[in-house]
Amino acid sequence: MVKTLVAAGILGACAATVGVGAASAHPVVVHSDYIGNYATQEACAADGASPKTGGSQYTCTQAQDGTWDLITS
C-alpha cells in the first residue's frame, strides 16, 4: 500500500513537470529574407519582381555553384 502511494506520487510529480514544460514551450519564429534558389538569373528576377515574393525589393545573388539565390529586403 505504501509503495503504491509513493509510486503514484512520483508519477503524479513527473506528469505535472512534463505538463509545465510543454505549456511553457514557445514556437520559434525564424524570419529569413531568403526566398529560394534558381537555375538562371532570369528566373530569379521573374520571381523577385512578383508581388508575392518581393515586388521591387529583391536581390538575385549568384551562389558558388552557379545558381541564383533570391533575397528580399
C-alpha positions in Angstrom: 0.0 0.0 0.0 2.8 2.5 0.9 4.8 1.5 -2.2 1.7 2.1 -4.3 1.2 5.6 -2.8 4.8 6.5 -3.3 4.8 5.3 -6.9 1.6 7.2 -7.6 3.1 10.4 -6.0 6.2 10.1 -8.2 4.2 9.5 -11.3 2.0 12.5 -10.5 5.0 14.7 -9.9 6.5 13.6 -13.3 3.3 14.2 -15.1 3.0 17.7 -13.6 6.6 18.5 -14.6 6.0 17.4 -18.2 2.8 19.4 -18.4 4.6 22.6 -17.2 7.4 22.1 -19.7 5.0 21.6 -22.6 2.9 24.6 -21.6 5.8 27.0 -21.4 7.2 26.0 -24.8 7.1 28.9 -27.3 7.2 28.3 -31.0 10.4 29.6 -32.6 9.8 32.2 -35.3 12.6 32.5 -37.8 12.4 35.4 -40.2 14.5 34.9 -43.3 14.9 37.1 -46.3 16.0 34.1 -48.4 13.2 33.0 -50.8 14.7 30.4 -53.0 17.3 29.1 -55.4 17.0 29.4 -59.1 18.9 27.9 -62.1 19.0 31.1 -64.0 19.2 34.8 -63.2 16.1 35.4 -65.3 14.0 33.0 -63.3 15.2 34.6 -60.1 14.4 38.1 -61.3 11.0 37.0 -62.5 10.0 35.6 -59.1 11.7 38.6 -57.4 9.6 41.0 -59.3 6.4 39.2 -58.3 4.3 40.9 -55.7 4.0 37.6 -53.8 7.8 37.4 -53.2 9.5 40.8 -53.4 7.9 43.3 -55.8 10.7 45.8 -56.2 12.6 44.9 -53.0 14.7 41.9 -54.0 18.2 40.9 -55.0 19.4 38.0 -57.0 22.8 36.8 -55.9 24.9 34.2 -57.7 25.8 31.3 -55.4 29.1 29.4 -55.6 27.5 26.6 -57.5 26.4 28.9 -60.3 22.7 29.0 -59.2 20.9 32.2 -58.1 19.6 33.0 -54.7 16.5 35.3 -54.3 16.8 37.5 -51.3 14.2 40.1 -50.3 14.8 43.2 -48.3 
